[in-house]
Amino acid sequence: MPIEQVKAKLLSSGYSSIIKIEVDDGHYDGEGIKNGQKMKFDLDPKTGEILGEVPE
């Protein structure tokens, strides 16, 4: 899934801002703001689904 589609999916999942997205070991990981809190996330590269997210 292209980065722009991944960003759009994150924004529709409650993120108000995406700080960074990187490809790492076959998946996307990055940081963003969700509900006013900085979060780290891991995403499936094919579907853009959030595999995990934790507060930073």
C-alpha positions as protocol buffer text, in pm:
chain_id: "A"
residue {
  index: 1
  type: MET
  ca { x: 0 y: 0 z: 0 }
}
residue {
  index: 2
  type: PRO
  ca { x: 146 y: 341 z: -94 }
}
residue {
  index: 3
  type: ILE
  ca { x: 246 y: 578 z: 187 }
}
residue {
  index: 4
  type: GLU
  ca { x: -23 y: 833 z: 96 }
}
residue {
  index: 5
  type: GLN
  ca { x: -295 y: 569 z: 135 }
}
residue {
  index: 6
  type: VAL
  ca { x: -141 y: 458 z: 466 }
}
residue {
  index: 7
  type: LYS
  ca { x: -148 y: 818 z: 592 }
}
residue {
  index: 8
  type: ALA
  ca { x: -513 y: 855 z: 489 }
}
residue {
  index: 9
  type: LYS
  ca { x: -601 y: 531 z: 669 }
}
residue {
  index: 10
  type: LEU
  ca { x: -424 y: 649 z: 987 }
}
residue {
  index: 11
  type: LEU
  ca { x: -607 y: 981 z: 976 }
}
residue {
  index: 12
  type: SER
  ca { x: -939 y: 801 z: 940 }
}
residue {
  index: 13
  type: SER
  ca { x: -842 y: 581 z: 1239 }
}
residue {
  index: 14
  type: GLY
  ca { x: -822 y: 878 z: 1474 }
}
residue {
  index: 15
  type: TYR
  ca { x: -475 y: 1019 z: 1416 }
}
residue {
  index: 16
  type: SER
  ca { x: -476 y: 1397 z: 1384 }
}
residue {
  index: 17
  type: SER
  ca { x: -115 y: 1419 z: 1266 }
}
residue {
  index: 18
  type: ILE
  ca { x: 144 y: 1178 z: 1125 }
}
residue {
  index: 19
  type: ILE
  ca { x: 497 y: 1268 z: 1234 }
}
residue {
  index: 20
  type: LYS
  ca { x: 688 y: 996 z: 1047 }
}
residue {
  index: 21
  type: ILE
  ca { x: 644 y: 664 z: 869 }
}
residue {
  index: 22
  type: GLU
  ca { x: 931 y: 429 z: 782 }
}
residue {
  index: 23
  type: VAL
  ca { x: 956 y: 84 z: 624 }
}
residue {
  index: 24
  type: ASP
  ca { x: 1124 y: -153 z: 870 }
}
residue {
  index: 25
  type: ASP
  ca { x: 1162 y: -531 z: 834 }
}
residue {
  index: 26
  type: GLY
  ca { x: 869 y: -568 z: 596 }
}
residue {
  index: 27
  type: HIS
  ca { x: 622 y: -344 z: 779 }
}
residue {
  index: 28
  type: TYR
  ca { x: 559 y: 24 z: 831 }
}
residue {
  index: 29
  type: ASP
  ca { x: 633 y: 186 z: 1165 }
}
residue {
  index: 30
  type: GLY
  ca { x: 610 y: 544 z: 1271 }
}
residue {
  index: 31
  type: GLU
  ca { x: 482 y: 809 z: 1506 }
}
residue {
  index: 32
  type: GLY
  ca { x: 176 y: 1027 z: 1514 }
}
residue {
  index: 33
  type: ILE
  ca { x: -67 y: 1215 z: 1735 }
}
residue {
  index: 34
  type: LYS
  ca { x: -389 y: 1038 z: 1838 }
}
residue {
  index: 35
  type: ASN
  ca { x: -633 y: 1184 z: 2091 }
}
residue {
  index: 36
  type: GLY
  ca { x: -376 y: 1451 z: 2179 }
}
residue {
  index: 37
  type: GLN
  ca { x: -108 y: 1194 z: 2268 }
}
residue {
  index: 38
  type: LYS
  ca { x: 209 y: 1103 z: 2078 }
}
residue {
  index: 39
  type: MET
  ca { x: 188 y: 738 z: 1971 }
}
residue {
  index: 40
  type: LYS
  ca { x: 419 y: 485 z: 1804 }
}
residue {
  index: 41
  type: PHE
  ca { x: 255 y: 242 z: 1562 }
}
residue {
  index: 42
  type: ASP
  ca { x: 325 y: -62 z: 1344 }
}
residue {
  index: 43
  type: LEU
  ca { x: 125 y: -123 z: 1026 }
}
residue {
  index: 44
  type: ASP
  ca { x: 72 y: -407 z: 781 }
}
residue {
  index: 45
  type: PRO
  ca { x: 233 y: -290 z: 453 }
}
residue {
  index: 46
  type: LYS
  ca { x: -30 y: -456 z: 232 }
}
residue {
  index: 47
  type: THR
  ca { x: -350 y: -351 z: 410 }
}
residue {
  index: 48
  type: GLY
  ca { x: -242 y: -51 z: 618 }
}
residue {
  index: 49
  type: GLU
  ca { x: -409 y: -210 z: 923 }
}
residue {
  index: 50
  type: ILE
  ca { x: -264 y: -108 z: 1260 }
}
residue {
  index: 51
  type: LEU
  ca { x: -79 y: -409 z: 1405 }
}
residue {
  index: 52
  type: GLY
  ca { x: 8 y: -232 z: 1729 }
}
residue {
  index: 53
  type: GLU
  ca { x: 30 y: 110 z: 1886 }
}
residue {
  index: 54
  type: VAL
  ca { x: 171 y: 235 z: 2214 }
}
residue {
  index: 55
  type: PRO
  ca { x: 199 y: 577 z: 2378 }
}
residue {
  index: 56
  type: GLU
  ca { x: 541 y: 733 z: 2353 }
}
